[in-house]
Amino acid sequence: MLIVISDARCMTIAGGPFSVLYWRTGGLKRRCPSTLSAETQSNQNAANALVYIRPLLAEIVLPQFLVRKSRIPPPTFLSSTILATDCRSLYDLLVRDGSLNTASEKRTAIDIACTVDLLYEMIGCDKHDIETADLRSHVKWVPTHLMLADW
């Protein structure tokens, strides 16, 4: 898992400068029945780390924000947060309103739903706005050979 902060140039083909905020490597805590399950767990861990890091960074950058008063930063703070994955099937499940129908993947379906909820929380989406929210601008698919976290 790799969490970085950058400007918009980083999401272009040419790339751009970035700074690493958090890095973690290691095995998953649960046994995975499939690649999709493993990728989902890894992305859920990354989303959880982002939910943890954003308020801490907000307290450093925004003088009026205090974590002990409000654990959720203003919606405009890091509003272009992006979760990147090199697993195309996970990307498809995160950005479209679909479900995982395979009987053996029930736990993965729950993990995907939890990750989607975390993404909505990160972008400051009210429960009433979820119908109109579009996660495609916050979830990106990256070809495996370009995925920095896998290097």
Backbone as JSON Lines, residues from 0, in Angstrom:
{"i":0,"aa":"M","n":[0.85,-1.17,0.0],"ca":[0.0,0.0,0.0],"c":[0.9,1.23,0.0]}
{"i":1,"aa":"L","n":[0.52,2.17,-0.8],"ca":[1.29,3.39,-0.95],"c":[0.32,4.57,-0.96]}
{"i":2,"aa":"I","n":[0.47,5.48,-0.03],"ca":[-0.37,6.68,0.0],"c":[0.55,7.88,-0.23]}
{"i":3,"aa":"V","n":[0.22,8.65,-1.27],"ca":[1.04,9.79,-1.64],"c":[0.17,11.04,-1.71]}
{"i":4,"aa":"I","n":[0.84,12.18,-1.68],"ca":[0.17,13.45,-1.92],"c":[0.87,14.07,-3.13]}
{"i":5,"aa":"S","n":[0.08,14.62,-4.03],"ca":[0.65,15.17,-5.26],"c":[-0.28,16.23,-5.82]}
{"i":6,"aa":"D","n":[0.16,16.84,-6.91],"ca":[-0.73,17.73,-7.63],"c":[-1.35,16.96,-8.79]}
{"i":7,"aa":"A","n":[-2.17,17.62,-9.58],"ca":[-2.93,16.96,-10.65],"c":[-2.03,16.35,-11.73]}
{"i":8,"aa":"R","n":[-0.81,16.86,-11.88],"ca":[0.09,16.32,-12.91],"c":[0.41,14.85,-12.68]}
{"i":9,"aa":"C","n":[0.33,14.41,-11.46],"ca":[0.66,13.02,-11.14],"c":[-0.31,12.05,-11.81]}
{"i":10,"aa":"M","n":[-1.5,12.49,-12.14],"ca":[-2.5,11.61,-12.75],"c":[-2.5,11.7,-14.27]}
{"i":11,"aa":"T","n":[-1.46,12.26,-14.84],"ca":[-1.34,12.32,-16.3],"c":[-0.34,11.27,-16.76]}
{"i":12,"aa":"I","n":[-0.3,11.04,-18.06],"ca":[0.65,10.08,-18.62],"c":[2.09,10.48,-18.3]}
{"i":13,"aa":"A","n":[2.38,11.78,-18.37],"ca":[3.74,12.26,-18.11],"c":[4.12,12.1,-16.64]}
{"i":14,"aa":"G","n":[3.13,12.1,-15.75],"ca":[3.41,11.99,-14.33],"c":[3.8,13.32,-13.73]}
{"i":15,"aa":"G","n":[4.02,13.32,-12.45],"ca":[4.38,14.54,-11.76],"c":[4.98,14.23,-10.4]}
{"i":16,"aa":"P","n":[5.41,15.26,-9.69],"ca":[6.03,15.03,-8.38],"c":[5.01,14.58,-7.34]}
{"i":17,"aa":"F","n":[5.49,13.8,-6.4],"ca":[4.64,13.36,-5.29],"c":[5.5,13.11,-4.06]}
{"i":18,"aa":"S","n":[4.87,13.09,-2.91],"ca":[5.54,12.76,-1.65],"c":[4.81,11.6,-1.0]}
{"i":19,"aa":"V","n":[5.55,10.66,-0.49],"ca":[4.96,9.5,0.17],"c":[4.53,9.89,1.58]}
{"i":20,"aa":"L","n":[3.25,9.67,1.9],"ca":[2.73,9.93,3.23],"c":[2.73,8.66,4.08]}
{"i":21,"aa":"Y","n":[2.49,7.53,3.42],"ca":[2.36,6.27,4.16],"c":[2.71,5.13,3.22]}
{"i":22,"aa":"W","n":[3.43,4.16,3.74],"ca":[3.81,3.0,2.95],"c":[3.74,1.78,3.85]}
{"i":23,"aa":"R","n":[3.19,0.71,3.32],"ca":[3.08,-0.52,4.1],"c":[3.16,-1.71,3.17]}
{"i":24,"aa":"T","n":[3.86,-2.71,3.61],"ca":[3.92,-3.95,2.85],"c":[3.7,-5.1,3.82]}
{"i":25,"aa":"G","n":[3.26,-6.2,3.31],"ca":[3.06,-7.36,4.17],"c":[1.83,-8.14,3.75]}
{"i":26,"aa":"G","n":[1.65,-9.24,4.42],"ca":[0.52,-10.11,4.09],"c":[-0.8,-9.59,4.63]}
{"i":27,"aa":"L","n":[-1.87,-10.11,4.08],"ca":[-3.2,-9.75,4.54],"c":[-3.55,-10.56,5.79]}
{"i":28,"aa":"K","n":[-4.47,-10.05,6.58],"ca":[-4.81,-10.71,7.83],"c":[-5.75,-11.9,7.65]}
{"i":29,"aa":"R","n":[-6.51,-11.87,6.56],"ca":[-7.45,-12.97,6.29],"c":[-6.99,-13.77,5.09]}
{"i":30,"aa":"R","n":[-7.33,-15.04,5.09],"ca":[-7.06,-15.89,3.94],"c":[-7.97,-15.47,2.8]}
{"i":31,"aa":"C","n":[-7.46,-15.44,1.59],"ca":[-8.22,-14.97,0.44],"c":[-8.56,-16.11,-0.51]}
{"i":32,"aa":"P","n":[-9.83,-16.27,-0.85],"ca":[-10.22,-17.34,-1.77],"c":[-9.95,-16.99,-3.23]}
{"i":33,"aa":"S","n":[-9.66,-15.71,-3.52],"ca":[-9.47,-15.3,-4.91],"c":[-8.61,-14.04,-4.98]}
{"i":34,"aa":"T","n":[-8.14,-13.74,-6.18],"ca":[-7.38,-12.51,-6.41],"c":[-8.25,-11.3,-6.12]}
{"i":35,"aa":"L","n":[-9.52,-11.35,-6.53],"ca":[-10.44,-10.24,-6.28],"c":[-10.57,-9.98,-4.78]}
{"i":36,"aa":"S","n":[-10.66,-11.03,-4.0],"ca":[-10.77,-10.9,-2.55],"c":[-9.51,-10.24,-1.97]}
{"i":37,"aa":"A","n":[-8.34,-10.66,-2.44],"ca":[-7.08,-10.08,-1.95],"c":[-6.97,-8.61,-2.33]}
{"i":38,"aa":"E","n":[-7.29,-8.28,-3.58],"ca":[-7.24,-6.88,-4.02],"c":[-8.24,-6.02,-3.25]}
{"i":39,"aa":"T","n":[-9.42,-6.58,-2.98],"ca":[-10.44,-5.85,-2.23],"c":[-9.97,-5.57,-0.81]}
{"i":40,"aa":"Q","n":[-9.38,-6.57,-0.15],"ca":[-8.87,-6.35,1.21],"c":[-7.77,-5.29,1.21]}
{"i":41,"aa":"S","n":[-6.88,-5.36,0.26],"ca":[-5.8,-4.39,0.18],"c":[-6.33,-2.97,-0.05]}
{"i":42,"aa":"N","n":[-7.3,-2.83,-0.94],"ca":[-7.88,-1.5,-1.2],"c":[-8.69,-1.0,-0.02]}
{"i":43,"aa":"Q","n":[-9.35,-1.91,0.69],"ca":[-10.08,-1.49,1.89],"c":[-9.1,-1.0,2.96]}
{"i":44,"aa":"N","n":[-7.96,-1.67,3.09],"ca":[-6.92,-1.21,4.02],"c":[-6.42,0.18,3.63]}
{"i":45,"aa":"A","n":[-6.23,0.41,2.33],"ca":[-5.78,1.72,1.85],"c":[-6.83,2.79,2.14]}
{"i":46,"aa":"A","n":[-8.1,2.48,1.9],"ca":[-9.18,3.44,2.17],"c":[-9.24,3.75,3.67]}
{"i":47,"aa":"N","n":[-9.08,2.74,4.51],"ca":[-9.05,2.97,5.96],"c":[-7.89,3.86,6.36]}
{"i":48,"aa":"A","n":[-6.72,3.63,5.76],"ca":[-5.56,4.46,6.05],"c":[-5.8,5.91,5.62]}
{"i":49,"aa":"L","n":[-6.45,6.1,4.48],"ca":[-6.78,7.46,4.02],"c":[-7.74,8.16,4.98]}
{"i":50,"aa":"V","n":[-8.73,7.42,5.46],"ca":[-9.68,8.0,6.42],"c":[-8.95,8.42,7.69]}
{"i":51,"aa":"Y","n":[-7.91,7.69,8.06],"ca":[-7.12,8.02,9.25],"c":[-6.17,9.2,8.99]}
{"i":52,"aa":"I","n":[-5.52,9.22,7.82],"ca":[-4.5,10.22,7.53],"c":[-5.09,11.59,7.2]}
{"i":53,"aa":"R","n":[-6.22,11.64,6.49],"ca":[-6.78,12.93,6.06],"c":[-7.01,13.91,7.22]}
{"i":54,"aa":"P","n":[-7.65,13.5,8.33],"ca":[-7.84,14.47,9.42],"c":[-6.52,14.9,10.07]}
{"i":55,"aa":"L","n":[-5.55,14.0,10.14],"ca":[-4.26,14.37,10.72],"c":[-3.56,15.41,9.85]}
{"i":56,"aa":"L","n":[-3.6,15.2,8.55],"ca":[-3.01,16.16,7.62],"c":[-3.79,17.49,7.65]}
{"i":57,"aa":"A","n":[-5.1,17.4,7.77],"ca":[-5.92,18.62,7.85],"c":[-5.54,19.45,9.08]}
{"i":58,"aa":"E","n":[-5.27,18.78,10.19],"ca":[-4.9,19.51,11.4],"c":[-3.56,20.23,11.23]}
{"i":59,"aa":"I","n":[-2.67,19.65,10.44],"ca":[-1.38,20.29,10.18],"c":[-1.53,21.48,9.23]}
{"i":60,"aa":"V","n":[-2.35,21.31,8.2],"ca":[-2.45,22.31,7.13],"c":[-3.48,23.4,7.41]}
{"i":61,"aa":"L","n":[-4.6,23.03,8.03],"ca":[-5.68,23.99,8.29],"c":[-5.66,24.42,9.75]}
{"i":62,"aa":"P","n":[-5.28,25.66,10.03],"ca":[-5.16,26.09,11.43],"c":[-6.46,26.01,12.24]}
{"i":63,"aa":"Q","n":[-7.6,26.15,11.57],"ca":[-8.87,26.15,12.3],"c":[-9.41,24.74,12.55]}
{"i":64,"aa":"F","n":[-8.83,23.73,11.94],"ca":[-9.32,22.35,12.08],"c":[-8.61,21.64,13.23]}
{"i":65,"aa":"L","n":[-9.39,21.05,14.12],"ca":[-8.85,20.26,15.23],"c":[-9.48,18.88,15.21]}
{"i":66,"aa":"V","n":[-8.65,17.86,15.2],"ca":[-9.15,16.48,15.14],"c":[-10.04,16.17,16.33]}
{"i":67,"aa":"R","n":[-9.69,16.66,17.51],"ca":[-10.47,16.33,18.71],"c":[-11.88,16.93,18.67]}
{"i":68,"aa":"K","n":[-12.09,17.96,17.84],"ca":[-13.42,18.57,17.72],"c":[-14.23,17.95,16.59]}
{"i":69,"aa":"S","n":[-13.58,17.65,15.5],"ca":[-14.27,17.07,14.35],"c":[-13.3,16.15,13.63]}
{"i":70,"aa":"R","n":[-13.62,14.88,13.56],"ca":[-12.69,13.94,12.93],"c":[-12.8,13.93,11.41]}
{"i":71,"aa":"I","n":[-13.78,14.64,10.85],"ca":[-13.96,14.67,9.4],"c":[-13.56,16.06,8.89]}
{"i":72,"aa":"P","n":[-12.52,16.11,8.04],"ca":[-12.09,17.41,7.5],"c":[-13.17,18.01,6.6]}
{"i":73,"aa":"P","n":[-13.08,19.31,6.31],"ca":[-14.04,19.93,5.39],"c":[-14.03,19.2,4.04]}
{"i":74,"aa":"P","n":[-15.19,19.11,3.38],"ca":[-15.26,18.38,2.11],"c":[-14.3,18.89,1.03]}
{"i":75,"aa":"T","n":[-13.92,20.15,1.12],"ca":[-13.02,20.72,0.11],"c":[-11.57,20.32,0.34]}
{"i":76,"aa":"F","n":[-11.23,19.84,1.54],"ca":[-9.86,19.46,1.85],"c":[-9.52,18.14,1.17]}
{"i":77,"aa":"L","n":[-8.52,18.15,0.3],"ca":[-8.12,16.97,-0.48],"c":[-9.32,16.34,-1.17]}
{"i":78,"aa":"S","n":[-10.13,17.19,-1.78],"ca":[-11.36,16.72,-2.41],"c":[-11.11,15.83,-3.62]}
{"i":79,"aa":"S","n":[-9.91,15.84,-4.15],"ca":[-9.62,14.99,-5.3],"c":[-8.89,13.71,-4.88]}
{"i":80,"aa":"T","n":[-9.21,13.21,-3.7],"ca":[-8.62,11.96,-3.22],"c":[-8.93,10.84,-4.2]}
{"i":81,"aa":"I","n":[-7.91,10.05,-4.53],"ca":[-8.07,8.98,-5.51],"c":[-7.56,7.67,-4.93]}
{"i":82,"aa":"L","n":[-8.35,6.63,-5.1],"ca":[-7.96,5.27,-4.74],"c":[-7.63,4.56,-6.05]}
{"i":83,"aa":"A","n":[-6.38,4.14,-6.21],"ca":[-5.96,3.48,-7.46],"c":[-5.83,1.98,-7.25]}
{"i":84,"aa":"T","n":[-6.24,1.23,-8.26],"ca":[-6.12,-0.22,-8.23],"c":[-5.68,-0.73,-9.59]}
{"i":85,"aa":"D","n":[-4.95,-1.84,-9.59],"ca":[-4.6,-2.46,-10.86],"c":[-5.47,-3.69,-11.13]}
{"i":86,"aa":"C","n":[-6.5,-3.85,-10.34],"ca":[-7.44,-4.96,-10.51],"c":[-8.7,-4.43,-11.22]}
{"i":87,"aa":"R","n":[-8.81,-4.72,-12.5],"ca":[-9.9,-4.16,-13.3],"c":[-11.28,-4.6,-12.78]}
{"i":88,"aa":"S","n":[-11.41,-5.84,-12.33],"ca":[-12.71,-6.29,-11.83],"c":[-13.11,-5.55,-10.56]}
{"i":89,"aa":"L","n":[-12.15,-5.25,-9.7],"ca":[-12.46,-4.46,-8.5],"c":[-12.86,-3.05,-8.88]}
{"i":90,"aa":"Y","n":[-12.12,-2.44,-9.8],"ca":[-12.47,-1.1,-10.27],"c":[-13.91,-1.07,-10.78]}
{"i":91,"aa":"D","n":[-14.26,-2.04,-11.63],"ca":[-15.62,-2.09,-12.19],"c":[-16.67,-2.2,-11.09]}
{"i":92,"aa":"L","n":[-16.41,-3.0,-10.07],"ca":[-17.37,-3.17,-8.99],"c":[-17.47,-1.93,-8.1]}
{"i":93,"aa":"L","n":[-16.38,-1.19,-7.94],"ca":[-16.41,0.01,-7.11],"c":[-17.13,1.18,-7.78]}
{"i":94,"aa":"V","n":[-16.98,1.33,-9.1],"ca":[-17.52,2.52,-9.76],"c":[-18.92,2.35,-10.34]}
{"i":95,"aa":"R","n":[-19.4,1.15,-10.43],"ca":[-20.76,1.0,-10.94],"c":[-21.64,0.43,-9.84]}
{"i":96,"aa":"D","n":[-22.9,0.68,-9.98],"ca":[-23.85,0.22,-8.98],"c":[-24.23,-1.23,-9.3]}
{"i":97,"aa":"G","n":[-23.33,-2.12,-9.0],"ca":[-23.57,-3.53,-9.27],"c":[-23.27,-4.33,-8.03]}
{"i":98,"aa":"S","n":[-23.51,-5.61,-8.11],"ca":[-23.23,-6.45,-6.97],"c":[-22.45,-7.67,-7.42]}
{"i":99,"aa":"L","n":[-21.78,-8.27,-6.49],"ca":[-21.04,-9.48,-6.73],"c":[-21.98,-10.64,-6.43]}
{"i":100,"aa":"N","n":[-22.32,-11.41,-7.42],"ca":[-23.35,-12.43,-7.26],"c":[-22.82,-13.84,-7.01]}
{"i":101,"aa":"T","n":[-21.52,-14.01,-6.98],"ca":[-20.96,-15.34,-6.79],"c":[-21.12,-15.77,-5.34]}
{"i":102,"aa":"A","n":[-21.64,-16.96,-5.12],"ca":[-21.9,-17.45,-3.76],"c":[-20.63,-17.51,-2.91]}
{"i":103,"aa":"S","n":[-19.49,-17.85,-3.53],"ca":[-18.25,-17.97,-2.77],"c":[-17.63,-16.62,-2.43]}
{"i":104,"aa":"E","n":[-18.16,-15.54,-2.96],"ca":[-17.58,-14.22,-2.77],"c":[-18.44,-13.31,-1.89]}
{"i":105,"aa":"K","n":[-19.21,-13.86,-0.99],"ca":[-20.08,-13.03,-0.13],"c":[-19.27,-12.07,0.73]}
{"i":106,"aa":"R","n":[-18.19,-12.54,1.32],"ca":[-17.36,-11.68,2.16],"c":[-16.73,-10.56,1.32]}
{"i":107,"aa":"T","n":[-16.32,-10.88,0.12],"ca":[-15.74,-9.88,-0.78],"c":[-16.78,-8.82,-1.13]}
{"i":108,"aa":"A","n":[-18.02,-9.23,-1.35],"ca":[-19.09,-8.27,-1.65],"c":[-19.29,-7.3,-0.48]}
{"i":109,"aa":"I","n":[-19.21,-7.82,0.74],"ca":[-19.33,-6.95,1.93],"c":[-18.15,-5.99,2.0]}
{"i":110,"aa":"D","n":[-16.93,-6.5,1.74],"ca":[-15.74,-5.63,1.76],"c":[-15.83,-4.54,0.7]}
{"i":111,"aa":"I","n":[-16.35,-4.87,-0.47],"ca":[-16.51,-3.87,-1.54],"c":[-17.51,-2.8,-1.1]}
{"i":112,"aa":"A","n":[-18.62,-3.22,-0.52],"ca":[-19.63,-2.26,-0.04],"c":[-19.03,-1.35,1.04]}
{"i":113,"aa":"C","n":[-18.21,-1.91,1.93],"ca":[-17.56,-1.1,2.98],"c":[-16.58,-0.11,2.37]}
{"i":114,"aa":"T","n":[-15.84,-0.52,1.36],"ca":[-14.9,0.37,0.69],"c":[-15.64,1.51,0.0]}
{"i":115,"aa":"V","n":[-16.76,1.21,-0.64],"ca":[-17.57,2.26,-1.28],"c":[-18.06,3.25,-0.23]}
{"i":116,"aa":"D","n":[-18.52,2.77,0.91],"ca":[-18.96,3.67,1.99],"c":[-17.82,4.56,2.47]}
{"i":117,"aa":"L","n":[-16.61,3.99,2.61],"ca":[-15.45,4.8,3.01],"c":[-15.14,5.88,1.97]}
{"i":118,"aa":"L","n":[-15.26,5.53,0.69],"ca":[-15.02,6.51,-0.36],"c":[-16.03,7.64,-0.29]}
{"i":119,"aa":"Y","n":[-17.29,7.32,-0.08],"ca":[-18.31,8.37,0.07],"c":[-18.0,9.26,1.27]}
{"i":120,"aa":"E","n":[-17.53,8.67,2.36],"ca":[-17.17,9.45,3.54],"c":[-16.0,10.39,3.23]}
{"i":121,"aa":"M","n":[-15.0,9.88,2.49],"ca":[-13.83,10.68,2.17],"c":[-14.17,11.88,1.29]}
{"i":122,"aa":"I","n":[-15.1,11.71,0.38],"ca":[-15.42,12.82,-0.52],"c":[-16.5,13.72,0.07]}
{"i":123,"aa":"G","n":[-16.91,13.43,1.3],"ca":[-17.89,14.27,1.97],"c":[-19.28,14.15,1.41]}
{"i":124,"aa":"C","n":[-19.61,12.97,0.92],"ca":[-20.91,12.74,0.31],"c":[-21.95,12.43,1.39]}
{"i":125,"aa":"D","n":[-22.98,13.23,1.44],"ca":[-24.09,13.01,2.36],"c":[-24.86,11.76,1.9]}
{"i":126,"aa":"K","n":[-25.44,11.05,2.84],"ca":[-26.2,9.83,2.51],"c":[-27.28,10.12,1.46]}
{"i":127,"aa":"H","n":[-27.84,11.32,1.47],"ca":[-28.9,11.68,0.52],"c":[-28.36,11.95,-0.88]}
{"i":128,"aa":"D","n":[-27.06,12.25,-0.98],"ca":[-26.45,12.57,-2.27],"c":[-25.83,11.36,-2.95]}
{"i":129,"aa":"I","n":[-25.86,10.2,-2.31],"ca":[-25.19,9.03,-2.85],"c":[-25.74,8.64,-4.22]}
{"i":130,"aa":"E","n":[-27.02,8.85,-4.44],"ca":[-27.62,8.5,-5.73],"c":[-26.98,9.26,-6.89]}
{"i":131,"aa":"T","n":[-26.56,10.5,-6.65],"ca":[-26.01,11.32,-7.72],"c":[-24.47,11.35,-7.71]}
{"i":132,"aa":"A","n":[-23.86,10.83,-6.65],"ca":[-22.39,10.86,-6.57],"c":[-21.79,9.89,-7.58]}
{"i":133,"aa":"D","n":[-20.68,10.28,-8.14],"ca":[-20.0,9.45,-9.13],"c":[-18.6,9.15,-8.62]}
{"i":134,"aa":"L","n":[-18.33,7.9,-8.33],"ca":[-17.03,7.53,-7.78],"c":[-15.94,7.41,-8.83]}
{"i":135,"aa":"R","n":[-16.28,7.5,-10.12],"ca":[-15.27,7.34,-11.16],"c":[-14.16,8.37,-11.08]}
{"i":136,"aa":"S","n":[-14.44,9.54,-10.52],"ca":[-13.38,10.54,-10.4],"c":[-12.51,10.29,-9.16]}
{"i":137,"aa":"H","n":[-12.89,9.34,-8.31],"ca":[-12.13,9.05,-7.09],"c":[-11.54,7.65,-7.07]}
{"i":138,"aa":"V","n":[-11.89,6.83,-8.05],"ca":[-11.31,5.49,-8.18],"c":[-10.73,5.38,-9.58]}
{"i":139,"aa":"K","n":[-9.49,4.99,-9.67],"ca":[-8.81,4.89,-10.97],"c":[-8.23,3.49,-11.14]}
{"i":140,"aa":"W","n":[-8.32,3.01,-12.37],"ca":[-7.66,1.76,-12.72],"c":[-6.31,2.11,-13.33]}
{"i":141,"aa":"V","n":[-5.28,1.42,-12.88],"ca":[-3.92,1.65,-13.36],"c":[-3.4,0.32,-13.9]}
{"i":142,"aa":"P","n":[-2.84,0.3,-15.1],"ca":[-2.25,-0.95,-15.58],"c":[-1.19,-1.47,-14.61]}
{"i":143,"aa":"T","n":[-1.13,-2.76,-14.44],"ca":[-0.23,-3.37,-13.45],"c":[1.21,-2.91,-13.6]}
{"i":144,"aa":"H","n":[1.7,-2.78,-14.82],"ca":[3.1,-2.39,-15.01],"c":[3.39,-0.95,-14.58]}
{"i":145,"aa":"L","n":[2.34,-0.14,-14.38],"ca":[2.52,1.24,-13.92],"c":[2.2,1.43,-12.43]}
{"i":146,"aa":"M","n":[1.76,0.38,-11.76],"ca":[1.33,0.48,-10.36],"c":[2.55,0.58,-9.45]}
{"i":147,"aa":"L","n":[2.79,1.79,-8.91],"ca":[3.97,2.04,-8.07],"c":[4.01,1.16,-6.82]}
{"i":148,"aa":"A","n":[2.85,0.9,-6.25],"ca":[2.8,0.12,-5.01],"c":[3.27,-1.31,-5.22]}
{"i":149,"aa":"D","n":[3.28,-1.8,-6.44],"ca":[3.71,-3.17,-6.72],"c":[5.19,-3.28,-7.08]}
{"i":150,"aa":"W","n":[5.9,-2.19,-7.15],"ca":[7.31,-2.23,-7.54],"c":[8.15,-2.78,-6.42]}
